[in-house]
Amino acid sequence: MKIGVLKETPLSEKRVAISPNIAKQLIGKGFEILVEQDAGTKSSFKDSDFTSVGAVIKNRDQVFKESTILIKINPFDSDDLKLVNKDQILMSQLYYKSQPELIEAIAKTGATAFSMDAMPRISRAQDMDVLSSQSNLAGYKAVITGAHEMTKIFPLMMTAAGTIIPSRVLIYGVGVAGLQAIATAKRLGAVVEATDIRMETKEQTESLGAKFISVDNTGEESEGGYAKEASEDYALRQKEAVNKSLFQADLVITTAMVPGRKAPVLISAEQVSQMKNGAIIIDLAAAQGGNCELSKMGETVITNGVKIIGTTMAPESVSTNASELYAKNMYNFLMHLTEENQFKWELEEEITDGTLIVHDGKIRKN
């Protein structure tokens, strides 16, 4: 089978779905790899890096025409689908729950499509979970970005001129991104606090040396490994419990997202008005509406001396590492789905069933 690696089209995107190292491993397993020209350039992978491991560089039309499997990171768009034929297999993050029109358009081509963001949160799928691998980097990068934006340093520092007290960091959401943000901020010497709807994250938070802000729990828990939307009562009680820490924080990082839905608003405009002058909010959920009421995707909003940065953060900003991790996820997924370079099509198997959204032009999930 021929695997086509497409260049990502969003202007801000710097990643590529398959790295040269993973291309080499796939070729070793008997696959042919076709890479769109300059697909890896923004991730510091030259075309020659791919050809040196046995991949073939093609123009965009040729990759679409000749490939059995087409791989991207971002969803296939309308221009992509004009080049897709009914025998091809598409793999990318499709966000199918929130993009029904895209899924219908894919079905009309007669193709088959796997949505990488729909990977089940089960132990044997961990090495295929692109949301986790990319969120891990996002949590790290959010802290580094915060350090750059702040007018203070993170650690306690004792100098001849006096003692600098450590900065205070508050993190909403203790998933993969939140845990990495906690670990990074702690390593840099900050005082770190975190909160999450899922009480099972308390132990994880404390194991990294951060304080978990507890809210009286009335049964809120995760759903299939993902956070679910909180009740109005819980959301109100969480705000009350977190306010003291929020108003003292120098850096706030919000990571709370619910698959297929608008991100919950965790910080209101009224709360922002009571935060410290010079505080920074980095809202990693901005693309899904934002955890802060004032967030705007791709923009920095300053109000009452508080700087609010709305972003998806940045797996793109560390695109070399992000591409390598995404590519390894894809390799493991392909190894799971195939045997001797042919798809097994085990439709009842949990990973296949969870990610296979369109099969031979028929929509399986919506």
Protein Blocks (a to p, Z undefined) as FASTA:
>chain_A
ZZdddddfbfklcbdfbdfklmmmmmmnopacdddehklmmnopafklmmmnopacddfk
lmmmmpmbdcdfbdcdfklmmmpcfkbccdddeklmlmmmlmmmmmmnopacddfklgcc
dfklmmmmmklmmmmmmmmmmmmmmmmmpccdfbdcddfkbccdddddddehjafklmmm
mmmmmmnopacddddfblklmmmmmmnopacdddddehiaceehiacdddfklmmmmmmm
mmmmmmmpmbdcdfbdcehiacddfbdfklmmmmcehiacddfklmnnpaafkbcehiac
deehiacdddeehmlmmmmlmmmmmmmmmmmmmmmmpgehiafkiakbmklmmmmmbggh
iafbZZ
